[in-house]
């Protein structure tokens, strides 16, 4: 009898729990709430909608950690109704691949049976959003992978709703579901998949960055706008399809080289345009001006010619030309001022004209400084375009005697001034506003360099408007010399050189590109204005005074 009982118990143990047995009729009934489970690798599969396609750059590091310590975190899994396979709901695919490899290599049970947290099936869309959000936090997705995930999410939304979604509606739904994303970001991602991926898949899959992709999309958009310049005689000029075709061919060529530098891309694109779409009046310099400076905007012929001449006659290297070209577009006001036609001599063409800015008469207002500095007059700082025809007459100069010049001739390297490039807004020239402006400019620059966490806003009588944290970026090292807590460091001079100019070695390029260098100059000018006011502060005023509480 004892043998009989032992036999029955043995059989019962072999049969296992009838509720969880795959032979049971309840095999496909999933738990209705979160619960911990132990699953084998055979019961798990990667999520097919996981946006990550490439190998995790930290794969070997993660594998070494799991080999030594096992899993530190519990993966979250789910299961679709009617399915017998569990899939990862929020990340986890890299860990699954590593566990599979370790199991094959070691046959260690701790890599075969793993603790997981089961979540009820949220739907395919929510699983995808979960993967996107998980990787967004870790910053582990390439721009292309995230773009492809967004495109899949759009199709799932539209399939569930039975209608097409606008960019705004898609952004709102994704934000509500836990993945904040802007309309412009979605637009660029969808463009990347539709117009760039077919022509440069290798570079995109290898991790071409967001800023590089945005520059490419901007070039493509500019080419389409340029066709508007030929609207009067469209049959005599290439259409948008032909120009974009040259862009696509350039993408293919650069992708085959598996090497991307924006300047080289533009150079190759212009060569392609000159070969395939020859246009009267469009030489290399004109294409360079249209693609990098004008960006397809409609200008008069005289303005365009003078801008191109100014661009092509400039001395210095290519980076200097690019910086000055950007400067021209930022400093010449659009659609401002009047054209006063004057025929000054026999050899002056009638189409030449004198650019006279519209009169600007700022209201002079006394601004009492918050920190006890000298009062500031809102008219103290010259405003670009503030001279009128009356001013010229008062100085005894006849307008007809003035040489006829174009806007590009007026703004030259000799006549540029900081106040002309970055005019101060009336009523915002006091210490408090300049501190805010300094921090905003520094934040914008540091965000471009991915070092915005190295700085914090600050206020006080002698504060520059910001303080540095423990960051070790080149920009942080340099900016410490402007803060109260600065200590003279031997590394500042080398950091300053690396930040602004770089060195003579091939790989020793400056940290700041041309656009970022202009932000640096704006920041330096703002600090000059701020420190100028702070030097007038009465010695008896401190941060502890009651007026600052």
Secondary structure as UniProt FT lines:
FT   HELIX           2..15
FT   TURN            18..20
FT   TURN            22..23
FT   TURN            25..28
FT   STRAND          35..40
FT   HELIX           41..43
FT   STRAND          44..45
FT   TURN            48..49
FT   TURN            57..58
FT   HELIX           59..69
FT   STRAND          75..78
FT   TURN            81..82
FT   STRAND          86..88
FT   HELIX           93..106
FT   HELIX           109..112
FT   STRAND          113..118
FT   HELIX           124..138
FT   HELIX           143..161
FT   HELIX           167..176
FT   TURN            177..178
FT   HELIX           183..191
FT   HELIX           192..196
FT   TURN            197..199
FT   HELIX           201..205
FT   TURN            206..207
FT   HELIX           210..226
FT   HELIX           227..236
FT   HELIX           240..257
FT   HELIX           262..276
FT   TURN            280..281
FT   HELIX           284..289
FT   HELIX           290..294
FT   TURN            295..296
FT   HELIX           301..312
FT   HELIX           318..331
FT   TURN            334..335
FT   STRAND          338..340
FT   TURN            346..347
FT   TURN            350..351
FT   STRAND          354..356
FT   STRAND          366..367
FT   TURN            370..371
FT   STRAND          376..377
FT   TURN            378..379
FT   TURN            384..385
FT   HELIX           389..394
FT   TURN            395..396
FT   HELIX           399..401
FT   HELIX           407..410
FT   TURN            413..415
FT   HELIX           418..421
FT   TURN            426..427
FT   HELIX           431..448
FT   TURN            449..450
FT   HELIX           452..454
FT   STRAND          455..457
FT   TURN            461..462
FT   STRAND          466..468
FT   HELIX           474..479
FT   HELIX           480..482
FT   TURN            484..485
FT   HELIX           491..500
FT   TURN            506..507
FT   HELIX           514..534
FT   TURN            535..536
FT   TURN            539..540
FT   TURN            543..544
FT   HELIX           546..548
//
